């Protein structure tokens, strides 16, 4: 089979590296896959830049041809222009590459795949399928009258009806899709997959990173990976970091890996009352993240609670688990919050409840005394976030 794999982020975006590349490897290993065309969407200042695959990712089966946004417009005009121009460009790519179907990563990419289907009836599948429009609405990023919300919500309804297969990231959403009338045979749950081997704990990396950062070998280190704002807490996250520091005392240290401006994050940490020698902030390439996770003892997932968050799967939680880190998380995050509570994979806090953060940090503190904790936590990643889930879903959906 020939697959046009449509991503929604830049080739160099961390989400492409962490969520798209692992699935490309799974697909290209299949004997029935003849060729894969990866299509990314390049926006902003780098939209016209020359793009190069990292060594080891481009194989004889995989070719690459991006879609490029036109620079110099505001975000709404850019998105409108993208969704009117890109379907025609994808139709041209389909005529040249001759795919059997489009495999879209995420509901926004699925919207483009649907628009191509509308023109040439090319079958399409959508993996990492989530209610993206409602995510953005409930997070306050979009408003109910925003054209982006209205169009995306409409296109998601079309995907549910017309996609040859959907791969939601949470069992919660699979059940919801079945309630909405999507045939169960067209649905396979694939939580955001993690390369368990890549994120395995390494004691050498732990010692090296701590020494470089000036963190004592006895320090208790928390880590946060990702952005602030949008679907994630912003100012509130820094108060959670402060609460953890208060509970763990002067030996607490914090690592933050974020694409946000470093100085801005440092100022927020200082304003929250954390001493400057107690934290380290940087933007790390995805390949370096496992070493930083090895240096930590537990992790933060400060995701804003919202009704549709039950249907998500945070890649960072899978990566935390793969390194053996218990996670301090908010309630109702996909299947993960319930797993964390049921299987002692960390602790759940709710900012709407007084004392919740303090109590959850205390619970976490008890977990950290458990012998072989990292080994047990890593099993959660093996059970719930392995790439084997993607292999099984592709076998179920793409082989029919």
N, C-alpha and C positions, 0 to 999 in steps of 0.2 A: 504493500500500500504506500501511497505518497501522501504526506501530511503537510499542510500549511499550518504551522504553529504560530498563532497570533498572540503576542504579549501586549501589555498596555503601558509598559514602562520603558525607559531608555535601556539600551544595551548595558550601560555602565551603572544603572540603578541597583542598589543593594537587593531590591525585591526580585529583579531579574536573576541576579547571581544566586540568591538563596532559594527561590521558588521555581524558576523556569529551568535553569540549567540542570538541576537534578532530574527533572522529568524528561528533558531531552536525552539524557544518558540512558534512562530506562527505556525510552522509545527506540533509540538507535540500536539497543541490544537485541531487539526483537527480530527474528529471522524473516518475519513477514513484512517488515518495514523496509521499503526500497530507498526512500529519500525523504528528508525533512527540510522544509524551507522555514527558517525562523524569521519572523517579521516583528520588529519592535517599533515603538513610536518615540521619535526624538523631538523634544520641544525646547523652547527657551533659547538661551544664548548658544547652546551647543547643538542646536537643531541641524546646522549645516556642517558640523565638524566631521572629520574623517574618523571612522569607527573601526576598531580592531578587536577581534576576539582575543581573550586571554589564552595563553598557550595551554594546549590540552583540551580545549572545549570544542574546537572546530574539527570535525571528523569527516571522512569521505562521504558519509551519508547526509551531512548537514551543510546547507548553504544559508546565506544571510542577506536580506535586503530590507532595509528599514523604510518606514514611512516618516516623512519629515514635515513638521508643522512650519507654517510661514511665520517668521519672527515679526515683532513690532506691534502686536495687537493685544488688547486686554484679554483676560482669561476666558470670558464668556464668548467673545467673538472668535477666539482661537478654537474653542471646542466646537462651536457651530460650524466653522469652516472645515475643521477636521472631519466632522461627521457628514459633511456633504461631499468632500473631495476624496477622502480615504476609501470609501466603498468602491469608487470607480478605479482607483489605483489597485485595490485588491482584486477586482475583476480582471484587470490587465495582467496582474501577477498570476492569477489562476489560469488564464489562457496560455501563458508562457510555461508555467511550472506543471500544470495538469494534475493538481491534487485530487485525491479521492474525497477529501473533506477538509474542513477547517477545524482545528482544535484551538479554541480560544481560552486564554487564561484570565478568568475573572469576568464578572457581568458587564463591565464597560467594554472589554474586548468582545464579549459575546454580542453586544449591541451592534458592533461593526460586522460581525459574522452574520447576524440576522439580516442586516441591510444588504450584504452580498447575496445571501440566500434569496432575498426578495427580488434581486435582479436576475440571477442565473440559476437559482434553485440548487446551489452547491450545498450538500449536507454539512451540518456543523454540530460540534459538541462543545460544551462549556465546562471546564474544570474550575475549581475554586469558585463555584457559583454561590453567591451570597446576595442578600437584598441590599445592594450597594446604595440605591437611592434613599432607602429608609435610614441606612447608616449615616449618610451625610446629613439628612434632615434632623435626625435625633441628636446628632453631635453639634448641631448649630452651624455647620459649615455651609449648608444650603438652606434656603427658605422654601416654603411650600409653593410659592409662586415663581421660583427660580426656573428658567427654561431647562437648565441642566437636570433638575429634579424631575420635572414633568416628562421630559423625553426619556430619561433613564428608566423611570418607573414603567412607562409604556413599553419600552424595549425589553424590560425584564419579563413582562407578561407574555410578550411574543416568544421569548426564549423558552419559557416554561411550556408553551404550546407546541413549538416547532422544532426545538433542538432534538437531534437524534439521541442525545444522551446528556444528562446533567450530573456533575460531580460536586455536590455540596461539601463543605468542609466540616460539617457537624451533623451528628445523628439527629440533633434537635431539628435541624432544617430539613433533613430527609423526611422525617415524620410530617413536618408541616407541608412540604410539597405534595406528599401523598394525600393529605387532607384536602389540598387545593385541587386535586384531580389529576396530578401528574402520575402516569403509570409507574408502579414500583420497579418494573423491569427496565425503565429508562434512567434509573437513579442509582448511583453508587457513591457512598460517602468516602471522601479522601481528605482527611485533615491535612493541613500544611505539613508536607513531609520534610524530614530532616535526615541528613547523612549522619547516622549514628557514629560511624567510625571517625569522620572528620571532627566531630565535636566531643570526642571522648576525652575525659580528664587526663592531664599529663602533669605529673609532679614536677618535672624539670621546667615546664613552662610556668607553673605556679611560682616556683622559687625565683625564676629569672624575672618575671614581670614584677613581683613584689619587691625584689631588690632594686630594679630600675626605678620604680615609683617611690621608693623609700618607705614602703609599708613593712612593718615587722612581721616575721613569720608567725607570730602569735596573734596578730591583729585579726579582728572579725570583719570581713570585707563583704559589703553588699555591692551589687552591680545592677545598672539599668542600661538597656540597649534600645535605642529608638528615638523618635521625635517627641516633642512636647506640643500640646495643643491638638485641635481637630478631634479625633476620636480618643485621644489620650488626655489625661489630666495635664494641666500646665502648672499654675501656681499651687494647686492642691498637691501635686506630686512632691514639691519641695518641702511641704509641711509633713508629708509622709516620711521623707528622708530624714527630716529633723526629729520626728517621733522615734524613728529607729535609732538614731544617734543618741537620743536621750535614754532609751531603754538599754542600749548596749554599752554606753559609757565612753570614756576617753579612748578606749582601744578600737572604736569603730572607725572604719574607713570606707569610702564610697568611690566606685568607678562608674563614670557615665560615658558611654559611647553613643554619640549622637551626630546627626548631620546639621543640627542647629548651631548658630554662631557660638563658638567656644566661650568668648568673653561674656556674652549675654547669660549663658548658663552659669558660669562662675559667679557672676553678680547675684543671680537669684539664690544660689547656694549660700553665699555670704549673707544676703539679706534674711535668709531663713535661720541664720545663726550657726552655720557650720564653719568651723575654723578652716582657714585656707590650706593648712597642712593635712587636712583630713579627707580631701577629695582630689580626684584626677578626672579631667574632662578632655576628650579628644574625639575626632572623627576617624574611626579606624576602618581600613578596608575589610571587607567581609572575611577574607582569608585569615585575618589576625584575630577575629572575634573569639575563636575557640581558646586561644592562649589567655586572653583576659578572663574568660569564664573559668578557666582552670585556677586562676589567681583568686577567685571569689569563693564565698561560702554559702551565699544565698542570693536570690535575685528579686527584683521588683517588676511587676507588670501592672502599671497604673493606668488601666484602661477605663474610660468613663462608662459606668453602667447605663444601659438603655435597653428597651424591650427587644430590639432586633439583635443586640449583642449576643443573645443566646445562639445565634446562627453563624457565628464567626469562628475562626481558628487563628490565634496569634502565632505566627512563626517563631517569635521570640520565646514563647513558653516551651515549644518543642526543643529549641536549641538549649535553653536552660536545663531542661530535663536530661538531655543527651549528655550534658557535662556533669550531671548528678547534683544539680542545684535545686533545693526546695524553693518554691516561688511564693512571694507575698502578692496576692492578686485580689482584684475586686470581684463581687458576686456576679453571676450570670454571664460569664465570658465563655461562650460556646459550650462545649462539653467539659472544658477544662476545670472550671471552678468546682463543679460537682465531683470530678475525678480527684482534685486536690483535697477536698473535704473527705471523700470516702476512703481514699488510699493514702492519706497523710503525705501528700506531695507538696506540702507547704502550708500556707494559712490564708484565709479569706478575710478581708477587712471591708467595711462598709462605712464610708464617710458620713452617711446619713444617720448613723447610730453612735451616740456618745460612747467613748471608751473602746470602740471597736478596734482602732489601730493599735492601741496599747495592748489589748487582749490578744490580738493576732500576732503581734511581735513577741509577746510572752510565750505563746504557743510555738512559734518558730524557734525561739530560744531553746525550748525543751527538745524539739526535733534535732537541733544541731548537736545535742549530746549523744545521739544514737550512734552506736558503732556501725560502720559500713553503710552510713546513710547514702553516700554518693552512689554506691553500687545499687542500692534499692531504688533510688530515684531514677537512675539511668534506665531501669527496667520499664518505667512508665513511658519513656521515649520509644523503647523497643516495641512496646505493646501498642501504643496509640499513635506514634508519629513515624513509623518506619516507612521507607520507600516501597516496602512490600505491599502496602495498602494501594499505592498507585498502580503497581504491577497487576494486582488482582482486578482493579477497576478497569484498566485498559483491556485485560483479557475478557472481562464480562461484557463491556460495551463495544469495543472496537472489533471484536472477532465475530460479532453477530451479523 
